[in-house]
């Protein structure tokens, strides 16, 4: 029998819990990575794919190649006295959703997304979850799960939630530096025109004590508008936005560097200072390497705590570059393909979520070797953290604002007849103001796994559906899907349609339509 690329568990007597969570090492291009070790009876890990029962996802035809490079991160180690690192999984929190948005756009254009642009955690995190929320800053931790059709295999969901976003009048003032790509490629409908209309509407919705700066870049970068308080000056901002015109090449590096310099010049104490990059990320002039660009602005980012919010646009999109910039720039990315999505991001989400509720947030999950034989984290390939770095606050985590949820999904094989404690999940973060560390934990018992994932809590079923969809899109050629119990795309589309009717959620209806389109394209 083939395996899902996991390792079996061992070392029962040495493991100590202490509220720990955990991270996996990234494994090549696999959707899931192994993170457990062999037991005393001599069971060993394999890195081959698991042979599933039921209908298999048909191999997808070769899709278009992605724009920009790829990257992987990995790390593994110990965080507690005498731990067995084979039972830990540690990662930085990530609220990006761009991968799912870009996949939907690509499918709508009649193409299958390239597997390297499919990040399962961004599919999963694109859907609202009904997790309980905390009263103040920080997180709540929800852990649940359900069984898959594969014998002894379950899906375990770790859900983290921040407090509800407050009315904009209750947050600190904001200083936003918009860095807008005006290169020739931005002339395509749905790029610069979309950015201009959204920025104009957002300008009217921000408060009088908020401030806005505008930087543009093509072959060179220019500060079109220095940091300007909106009270009494909205006309200046509107004029600057209305004057944006597409020009020549894409010197994204110069745009980011000038944007951060402008943000530092307009820095306001007690305000939330953020750079908002709007681009198709098709850099072709100047510095095009994400790490080199980030090095140029590292001082501004670290010393002043200026975060980056990336907004991707365009049918041709430099996904890898934008994701790298946001991940290492203490921010996150979204992708918008039409006016409705753009207005949601600029006019609703961004004004509500300007402030931060947690800095350098990391999660660690500790699985009990008495009940768990194998487990793997779905996605988060680029967000892995060495286990021993979980409580090292010098190690970069994720920045999260109000109104967000973060979901991590695990494929877990329980030992036959196992009963009792299954896993403990812990999230650690720094207070945005004082930088004091805080932790919160949640536990899961085997009897909470319940029945089939298709009859579970609707939020868990949506999570599983999104993960199975990402799994299918990342599978190609002779490489089968990696998730246990995965249905074929046709059957998954039927289940998603039933789920959309059950939840009456437009976002789930869109998911079902995307799956149907992928199924049609894969068999064309």
C-alpha positions, -999 to 999 in steps of 0.1 A, spaced: 0 0 0 13 35 -9 15 63 16 5 100 16 42 110 22 39 108 60 61 91 86 49 69 114 52 78 151 76 66 178 91 77 211 60 76 232 77 79 266 98 110 258 71 134 246 59 162 268 29 183 259 31 217 276 6 233 253 29 230 223 20 233 185 42 224 156 56 228 120 65 205 93 95 206 69 84 215 34 87 185 10 95 194 -26 63 202 -45 40 179 -24 8 193 -11 12 175 22 44 169 41 52 141 66 57 150 102 58 119 124 83 91 130 84 53 133 70 34 163 87 8 185 73 -21 163 95 -10 135 70 8 112 88 31 88 80 62 68 77 63 31 76 94 9 54 79 -19 18 89 -26 -10 71 -10 -32 48 -31 -67 58 -26 -99 39 -28 -130 52 -46 -129 72 -78 -95 88 -84 -90 123 -97 -82 121 -134 -48 136 -142 -52 171 -154 -37 182 -187 -6 204 -185 -16 239 -177 1 272 -186 35 278 -170 34 303 -141 50 338 -142 78 343 -117 98 319 -96 89 295 -69 103 291 -34 101 266 -5 109 270 32 117 243 57 127 238 93 126 212 120 138 210 156 128 207 193 110 233 215 104 216 248 126 195 272 132 161 255 105 164 229 101 140 199 100 165 170 83 138 149 50 148 166 52 186 161 41 208 133 50 245 133 41 273 109 37 311 107 1 322 103 -10 333 68 -42 351 58 -34 353 21 -62 344 -3 -46 354 -37 -40 319 -49 -77 310 -48 -87 342 -65 -62 338 -93 -72 302 -98 -108 312 -103 -98 340 -127 -76 315 -147 -104 289 -148 -129 316 -160 -105 324 -188 -107 287 -199 -73 276 -185 -62 253 -157 -40 271 -132 -4 259 -130 2 236 -100 29 259 -86 4 288 -82 -20 266 -62 -15 271 -24 -41 250 -5 -40 272 26 -51 302 5 -80 282 -9 -91 272 26 -86 307 41 -108 322 14 -140 311 32 -157 326 62 -156 304 93 -179 306 123 -152 302 150 -158 318 184 -139 351 186 -120 367 215 -131 399 232 -98 416 228 -66 413 207 -52 378 201 -69 346 191 -93 319 200 -84 283 191 -109 258 177 -99 222 170 -123 197 153 -123 170 127 -142 143 109 -136 109 92 -127 104 55 -137 73 35 -101 60 39 -98 36 68 -84 53 99 -78 86 81 -95 118 93 -92 155 85 -84 177 115 -91 214 114 -73 239 136 -91 273 135 -78 305 148 -98 337 150 -92 373 159 -118 397 173 -145 411 151 -134 442 131 -148 473 147 -163 503 131 -136 525 115 -142 552 140 -128 530 168 -94 522 153 -62 542 154 -57 566 125 -40 551 94 -12 563 71 -15 544 38 11 546 10 -4 533 -22 22 520 -46 5 517 -80 19 499 -111 13 521 -142 34 499 -166 22 491 -201 7 458 -190 -16 476 -166 -35 491 -195 -54 458 -199 -91 462 -187 -94 451 -151 -60 464 -140 -53 501 -137 -89 511 -143 -100 488 -116 -73 502 -92 -83 538 -99 -120 534 -93 -114 514 -61 -89 540 -47 -113 568 -55 -141 551 -36 -118 542 -7 -106 578 -4 -142 588 3 -146 561 30 -115 567 50 -116 591 80 -105 627 81 -76 619 104 -64 592 80 -36 601 56 -27 588 21 4 590 -1 6 579 -38 36 564 -55 36 552 -91 61 531 -110 68 520 -146 104 522 -158 110 545 -128 92 553 -96 77 587 -86 60 600 -55 29 616 -70 14 626 -37 33 629 -3 15 618 28 -16 639 29 -43 641 57 -77 635 41 -95 661 62 -100 690 38 -77 675 12 -97 647 -5 -98 667 -37 -60 665 -40 -61 627 -36 -89 623 -61 -69 645 -86 -38 624 -81 -57 591 -86 -76 604 -117 -43 614 -133 -28 578 -133 -20 566 -169 -2 535 -181 33 541 -192 62 517 -201 81 489 -182 76 474 -148 103 484 -123 86 469 -93 117 471 -72 120 508 -76 82 512 -68 85 493 -35 116 510 -24 102 545 -32 69 535 -15 87 526 17 108 557 16 76 578 12 59 559 41 89 566 64 88 603 55 51 604 63 54 582 94 29 590 121 34 579 157 3 561 171 -10 554 136 -11 522 115 15 527 88 11 504 58 23 502 22 -4 489 -3 11 475 -35 -13 473 -65 3 454 -94 3 425 -118 38 418 -105 52 412 -139 86 429 -131 108 432 -161 131 462 -154 155 470 -125 156 446 -95 132 416 -101 143 393 -72 120 395 -42 147 389 -16 169 417 -31 139 441 -31 131 432 5 167 438 16 165 473 3 135 481 25 144 459 55 154 488 77 121 507 72 102 475 76 118 464 109 126 497 125 92 513 119 69 483 117 56 492 83 36 463 68 29 454 32 -5 446 17 -3 432 -19 -33 435 -43 -28 414 -74 -46 422 -107 -46 409 -143 -51 377 -162 -13 374 -165 0 377 -129 34 373 -112 20 352 -84 53 340 -69 69 374 -67 39 391 -51 35 362 -25 72 364 -16 71 401 -11 40 399 12 52 369 32 86 384 39 72 420 41 51 413 72 19 414 52 -5 394 30 -19 393 -5 -53 392 -22 -62 389 -59 -90 409 -75 -105 402 -109 -135 424 -112 -150 456 -98 -171 438 -71 -140 421 -57 -120 453 -58 -146 473 -40 -149 446 -13 -111 447 -7 -105 485 -9 -138 498 4 -148 473 30 -120 449 41 -90 473 41 -106 502 60 -119 478 86 -87 458 89 -61 485 88 -49 479 123 -31 448 136 -42 426 165 -12 403 165 24 404 152 48 375 145 20 350 151 29 313 149 11 280 154 23 247 167 3 214 168 15 185 190 0 151 180 -3 124 207 18 94 196 -5 71 216 -34 78 192 -18 92 160 2 71 136 7 96 108 -2 132 100 5 159 75 -2 196 72 -21 207 41 -2 235 24 17 262 42 48 251 22 63 286 24 54 293 60 71 264 78 90 274 110 116 253 128 100 236 158 126 251 182 118 286 169 82 285 180 89 306 211 118 325 197 102 359 191 131 370 169 119 346 143 94 361 119 57 350 121 26 363 105 8 396 110 -29 394 115 -56 420 119 -92 421 132 -119 401 115 -96 374 103 -97 337 106 -68 313 99 -74 276 92 -49 248 91 -61 214 79 -43 181 87 -47 146 73 -44 123 103 -42 85 105 -52 73 139 -41 40 154 -67 12 152 -91 15 181 -73 46 195 -92 65 222 -83 96 242 -62 127 235 -54 134 198 -37 168 196 -30 201 213 -29 233 192 -12 264 204 -9 299 189 17 324 200 18 361 191 32 394 201 10 423 212 12 449 184 20 478 208 40 463 237 54 433 218 46 412 249 41 375 240 8 357 245 -4 321 239 -37 303 236 -43 266 233 -70 241 222 -73 203 224 -90 175 205 -100 141 216 -105 111 193 -142 109 201 -147 144 187 -139 132 152 -175 121 147 -188 108 114 -181 116 77 -165 148 67 -194 153 42 -219 153 71 -199 174 95 -202 210 106 -207 231 74 -176 251 80 -155 219 82 -171 205 51 -164 237 32 -127 236 44 -124 200 32 -140 208 -2 -116 237 -8 -86 215 2 -97 186 -21 -101 211 -49 -66 225 -44 -53 189 -42 -68 180 -75 -54 212 -92 -20 204 -79 -21 168 -91 -10 162 -127 4 135 -149 12 103 -130 11 121 -96 -22 113 -78 -38 136 -53 -24 135 -18 -54 139 4 -70 107 18 -105 100 6 -103 125 -22 -132 122 -47 -128 129 -84 -135 164 -96 -169 154 -110 -180 139 -77 -165 169 -58 -184 193 -80 -217 175 -70 -208 176 -33 -199 213 -36 -232 220 -53 -251 202 -25 -231 222 1 -239 255 -16 -276 247 -14 -272 236 22 -253 268 33 -270 293 9 -236 309 7 -226 328 -25 -189 321 -19 -196 283 -18 -217 286 -50 -187 302 -66 -165 274 -54 -189 248 -68 -188 266 -102 -150 267 -102 -148 230 -95 -173 223 -124 -152 244 -147 -120 226 -137 -137 192 -142 -149 203 -177 -114 216 -187 -97 185 -173 -117 162 -196 -118 184 -226 
